Amino acid sequence: MESLQLSEDPSTARSARATVRGEERASVCISVLDPALTIRQANQDFFRQFASPITSPADIIAPPPSDSTTTAPDVFGRNFRDLVHPSVRQPLMRQFERLLEGRRDRFATPVVALRPTGDVFNGSLTAAAVRGYGPDPSAVLVVMRSGQGSADDGVVAPKRKLLSEIDARILEGIAAGLSTIPLASRLYLSQHGVEYHVTGLLRKLKAPNRAALVSRAYAMGVLTVGTWPPRVVDDFIK
């Protein structure tokens, strides 16, 4: 793979390379995506977080190795959206879309991503358009910093099927502000039936009341961020 042209201006290109070197010293995950958001280049920290263990010791911002005796990290060729937790995928993809359409040059946002083990990577993401000689971005530079502390512990990997279909609909209704009677009418349940499922939801998500239940569901990634009316991520429904 040919090296990406970072800029027509040599000084801008030098500045971009210096930024990458500075970010590397800070031990962050760096990747370069093509306009389809396919991962084309990455650094060692990115490999350590998102590649399967059997990978080659590629260097910073290295393209996939062409040597047939070397095994390329399996993140190469994957779409970046596949690394993102389903709860934040939709709003993040909208931001990438605006970036690639030229409506902005960069953006920064919190991110929840998924490692191959199913564990989560919780931190911040900064994406910047990389322009070559044409008007449209030729690539996207993505820098992700891991969050501090135990913030990762509360986020649930989507492979865990936490909720039944009816539990999911009740959680969505509570998040939308519905009380027991409207929920019962909407879902063709008795008030007692709604309360029974709410009690089960409080227990499953370890929340003391309905308000905490909604906050906990968003914090765990069970409810999709950036959508209305609230929607449970399909991956969590049995």
Phi, psi and omega in degrees: 000135180287154177292145179284140174276111186285326184193155173290332184270116181303324181293325177293320178297317178297321179296319179297318179294323178294323178297316179299317179297320179295319179295323181297319179297333180278003179058064176238163181272123182240134175217157176241126182249148173277177184299343175271006181068024173278137182286120183248328179217156181196166178254176185299320180298323177296316178301316183297327182277321195238351178268154173294155186304327184274080179227164180276157181281070180290157183262181185302134179047048181268137173284167178302131182294139180270346180294122184294346180272356183251135178269120180284144174304139187285002174282337179297133180088352177277153175278137184301328182299333180290342179272348188269138177301137184304332183293335181244003186297313185297308179295327178293319179295328176295322179292319175298321179299315179296323179297313183287337176278358179080013180278350173202159182264337181198166173206159177227141184199153170296154181217146170237116181243169184242129174277165180301334180284349185096349174291163182254151173247111185248122182186215181238151180232134172237128179237138180226138177287136176252118184253139176259233183267349179263176182284335184266152177301136177268344181194172176231127175268124183241128178238124179239129176253132179289143177288163181261159174076207186255028181299331181296332190295331184278342183278136185257134175293140187293349179289349179273114180275092188277325195238147169282170179301315182291324176299318181297317181293323178293318178299318178298319179295318178297317180295333178275358176095013181279143176268182187300313184297310176299324178295316180298318179294317182294321188260004179058046177239163171280163177299322179297321179297319178298313182298324178299314180290324178297317178300319178295321178294318179300322180289315182297319183264004175055052181241144183278339182204178185295319180298315178293329179299315180294315179299317180295319180297319176293317182296326181276351180084014181281326175262138181290132178281140172082018178233149175217136357294163183303146182221131175286136177299128186304328183298341182266359183264131182291000000 
